[in-house]
Amino acid sequence: MTEGALAGLRVVDLTRILAGPLCAMWLGDMGADVIKVERPGRGDDTRAWGPPFVGTESAYFLGVNRNKRSLTLDLTTDGGRAVLRELIITADVVVDNFKIGTLDRWGLTDDWYNEHAPTVVRCTVSGYGSSGPKAGLPGYDFILQAETGLMSITGETDGESMKLGVAIVDICTGMFAAISILGALQARQRTGRGQRCEASLHDTGIQMLANVASNHLASGEDAQRFGNGHPNIVPYRTFATADGELAVSVGNDDQFARFAEVLGHPEWATNERFVRNRDRVKHRDEIDGLVTAAMRHRTRAEWTAELEPNGIPSGPIHTVAEALATQQTADRQMVERLDHPTVGAVSVVGIPFQMFGTPPSIRRPPPLLGQHSREVLVDDVGLDVDRFNQLVAAGTTTIVESQPEDT
């Protein structure tokens, strides 16, 4: 098969910023027809989030909105909401990140779906979900990294709490939203009905604590920061070498024995303070100090050349530019070139998963604002041309005056 796994499914993307757009984009990568509904004249906030820009397009927007068609609708008007309801009836999936209760106020309640669109799967991406004392409050990645404990375990041992360099809670929330949608679509195969799903930044942040949360729940002890170290495995951190830092992951006792041999200190593997991982965790500072002293006199490449053949995972600390330029990145097609209708060729991050029976693909560049309004409303939803022209005249929807050739 050459079509994507979700070919033939229509997704209405009512999201903006990052988590929701990523979710919808990945569904589009798998073949779904994704219709991004945006505000006339302004669109997704990230269209203006720059520099950098590529021509008039922000790099941020270009990075999370491929494989979508853009429809503008003024959802503050009765006319815009009426058109939205007609669009949803034609859809398989609706993703939104409005504040909890917004769609209910617009009449898009469970009862409405049961009557008019019972097979539609809908997923709401929010800050805190629809229950609990913070339900309905807006969510921001930075705040949720703080509130869910992620920042407390990130940073130097004696330094300040630190967020990750990207909006990781947003990104992972988009993943969980996509997972829930795929599960609901599979359930629809059995039941014939859609369902409502939720993914929240709060729940994602708690889940991302992973083994650290499990450690606390098992021991009752609060988590600590270990810099680039690991709470349960030692040595597992970055070490300074003669020409920069090298990340080293020693995951078990056999690896540690080989690691000690490579570093010229086989006696470490029989030292009662280091022989088992639990011993090394207890004497973390001592063994890390010994490894640091042993590694500082050779380069990263020299160490890697010895560590890799001995089955000891290691890797240099790349800059972003270096990471995007590696042969591994190129061979995995993790940087792709797209032909954009106004700015020409543009590079974007590729698809982070492969499906060899129904391969994902990049079929459309990120759309211009309102680029597909006429196509969606007239050709797909079935509005007559007179009504569409009235919507344009009223500003309820907009079109691109000089329509670029679609891809």
N, C-alpha and C positions, 0 to 999 in steps of 0.2 A: 504494500500500500504506500502511496506517496502523499496522501492527505494526512493532516494532523489528527490526533486522537479526538479532538473536540470539533472537527469539521462538521458544519451543519447546525451548530448551536449558536444562538445569538445571546450576547451579554450586553446589558445596559449598564454602563459605568457611570455612576453618579458620584464619583469620588474625586478628590483633589489632593495635592501635596505628594505623599510618598506611599504610605502603606496600602491604601486602596488602589491607586494607579498601578503599583507593582503587581498586586493580585490580579487585576484585570489584564495587565500586559502579559503575564505568564499564561493566562487562559488563552489569550490571543496567540501566543507563541505555539500553543498546542492546537491551533487551527480554528478557534472560535472567532466569529464575527463580533468584534467589540465596538460598540457605539458609545463614544465618550460624550456625555452631555455637559455642556459648559455654559457659563453665563455670557450673554451677548456683550461684545465690546471689551471684555476683560479675560474671560476664560479661566482656566486653572491658574491659581496664584503663581505657580512655579514658572509660568510663561515669562514672568517679569523678574525671576530670581537670578540675577547676574550682576556683574560679570562672573564668568566669561559668557559671551554670546557667540554664536556662529551666525554671522549676518544679523538678522533680527531675532533669531531663535535662541533661547537660553539653553545652555548645556544641561542644566538640571532637567528641564522639561523634555529635551531630546532623549535623555537617558532612561526615562520610565514610561514612555507613551507610544512606543512603536506598535505596529499591528492593530491600530485603532482608526476608526472614522470619527470625525468631529461634527457634532450637531449642537448648535446653539439654541437654548430655550430659556426664556425668562420665567423661572419657576415662581417668581413672586406674583405672577398674574394668573387669573383663572384660565385664560387661554393657554398659557404655557403648561399649566398642570393638566389641563384636559388632553393636550397632545401627549404629555408624558404617559398618562394612563393608556392611551391608544398604543403607544410604543411598547409599554410593558406587556400588553396582551400578546404581542408578537414575539416576546422574548422567552428564553429558557432560564436565564440567570439575571438577577439585578444585584449589583453591589453598590452600597452607599456608605458615606461617612458623615452624614448629617447628625446633628445632635439628636439624642434619643427623644422620640416623640414628634419630631418634625414631620416625618412621613405620615404618621397617624393624623396629625392636624390637617394634612392635605387630603385626607380621605383614603390614603393607601394603608388601610388597616388589615388585620388578619381576615376579618369578615369580607372586605373587598376582594382580597386575593382568593378566598375560598369561592366567591361567586364568579369572579371575572377571569382569574388567572390561576387556577388551582394547581397547575403543573409547574409553575415558576419557582425556582429556588432563589431565595433572596438572602443576602448576607450583609449585615451591618458591621462596619469597622468603627470602633469608638475608643475613647480613652479608658473608660472604666466599666463598660458593659451596662446592662439595663437593670441591675440590682445592686444593692449595697448603698451606703451613705453618700458615695460620690457618683452614683449613676446620673448620667445626664451632663456631667461636667466635661468640658473639652479636655482632650489629652494631648500632651506634647512629649515627644521622645525624651528630651533632656530631663523634664520633670519626672517622667516615669522611670528613667534610669536611676534617678535619685530615690524615688519613693519605694521602688521594689528591691532595693538593696544592692543593685548591680554596681553602683558607683562606690559603695562602701568596700567592695572587695577588689576594686581596680585602682592601681596606682602603686607608688613605692610604699614599702612597709611603714616608714615613718613620715611619709608625705601626705598630701591632701587627697581626698577622694577624687576620682577622675572618671569622666565619661569616655566611652569609646570614640574614636575619631570619625565614625559615621553613625547615622541614626539607626542603630542596630535593632532597637525595639520596634521601630516602624517597619523595618525590613522583615523581621521575623513575624510580625503580626500579619503582614501581607502573605507570607507563606502559610500561616495557620488558617487564614481566611480562604486561600485557595484550596487547602486540604479539606476544609469543611465543605466547600462547594462541591469538590469532586466526590466526596462521600455522599452528599445529598443527591447528586445526579445518579450515582449508583443505586441509592435507595429508591429513587424514582423509577428505575427500571423494574423494581419489584412491586412497588405500591401504586405507580401511576400518578403520584402526587408529589408536588414540591414541598418545601418546608423552609422555616426561618432558621438562619444560622447567625452566630455572633462570633466576632474575634475582637478582643480588646487589648490595648497596650498594657494595661495593668496585669492581666492574666498571662500575657506573653512574657513580661518581665519576671514574674514569679517563676514561670516554667524555665526560663533561661538560667535561673540559679542552679538548676540541675543537681549535680553531686554535692555542691556546696549547701544547698537547702537540705538534702538528704543527710549530710553530715550533722547539721544542726538538729534536725528532727530526731536523729538517732542518739546524739550525745548530750543535747541540751546546751552545748557550748556555742557561743556566737562565733561567726566566721571572722577571719582576719584577712588582712592584705598581705600578699607575698610578692609584690612587685611582679616580675616575670616568672616567678616560681609557681609551683602547683601545690595545693593544700594536701594532697594525698600521695604524691610521687616525688622522690628526690634521687638523683639530680634531674631536674626538668625545668630548665630556665635558659636565659641567655647568658653567654660568657664572653668576656672581652678577649679578642685575639690581637695579633700584631697589626691587623689592618681593619678592624671593625668587629661588630658583635656577631656571634653565631648562636642560633637556637639549637639546643640539644635536648633530646627526649629519651631518657633511659627508663623504659617502662617496666622492667622486671629484673630479677636478681641475676639471671644469666647475662642479660645485656650489660648490667653493671660490671660483671666480671670481665667481659670483653672490653668495655669502655676503660676500665682501670688498666688493662693490659696495653691498649693503644696509647694511653697517656704515660706509659712507662712506670706504673705503680701497681703491679699485680697484687701486692700485699694488701691493698685496700679491700679486696674481695674476701679476704679471710679475717679482717679486723672485726672483732665482735661488735664494734660500734657501727659498722657499715654493711655487714654481711647480708642482712635482710632489709627490704624496703622500710619496714616499720622502724628498724634501727636507724636508717638514714634519715627518715622523717624526724625522729627524735633528736638526731645530731645534725640537723639541716645546716646550720651555720658553719659547722666545722668542715663537713665534706664539701660544701659549696666553695668555701675558702680554699681548700686544697685544690679543687678542680680549677678554680680561677687562676691560682698561681701556676698550675701546670700548663694552661692553655694560652697564656698571654704572649708566649715567645714565638708562636708560629701563626701563619696566616689562615684565614677562613678556608681558602681553597686547599691548603695543605692538610688541614684537619679533616675536611670533608672527604678528601681522597682516601683517607685511612678509615674514617668512621663508616662510610657507606658500605664498603665491602664486608665489614664486620657486623652489618645489620643494626647499626646504631643510627636512628634518624637524626638528621641535622640539616640546617638550612640557614643561609645568610639573611640578615635583616635587609630586605630590599626596600628601596623607595617605591612609591607608587609608579613612577615612570619606569623604573627597572622591572617591576613586576609585570607591567603591561607589555613590556618589550621582550620577554623571555621566549625562547623557542617553544616551551611547553604551552604558554598562553597562545602562541600562534597556531600550534598544531591542534589545540583544542577549540580553535575558532572562537576564542573568548574576546576578541576585538573584531568587530564587523564593520564594513563600509556600506553605508546606505546612500541612495540617491534621493535627496530631499528636493521638493518641487521649487523652492526658492533659493536655497543656499548651496545647492549642488551636493557633492560627496561629503559625507560627515561620518565620523567614526563613533561607534557606540559599543558598550559592553555586550558581549554575545549572550547566548542562551545557556544557563548554567546546568542543564540536564539534557540527556539524550534518550530518545525512544526509537529503537531501531526498526520496529515494525510500522509505527505511525510517526515519522520524524517531525519534531517541531521545526518551525522555520520563521524567518523574518520576511514577510510579504509586503508590508507597508511601512513607509517611514512615519515618524510622528506627524500627525496631521496639522495643517493650518487651522486656525480658529474658524469654525463654521464651514470648513471645506466641503463637508458632505451633507449639509443640511437639506438641500433639495433632493439629493439622491435617497437619503433615508426616509424623509417624510412623504415624498411623492411616490417613489418607486417601491419602497419597502412597506411603509405603513399604509399607503394607499390614499393619502389626502389628495383631493382634486387640486388642480393647478390654481384655480381662483382662491381657494381657501389658503393655500400656501402663500400666494402673493399677498393676501390680506395679513397673514402673520408677519411677513417681511415688512410690510408697510407700517404695521403697528410696533415694530421693534421686538416682537416676541421671539423671532428667530432672525438670523442673519446669514448672508451668503458671502462667499469670496467673489468679488466683482470680476476679477480676471482669473477664471477658474484654471488652475494648473492641471496638466495632464496627470491623471491618477496612475499609481503603480500597482 
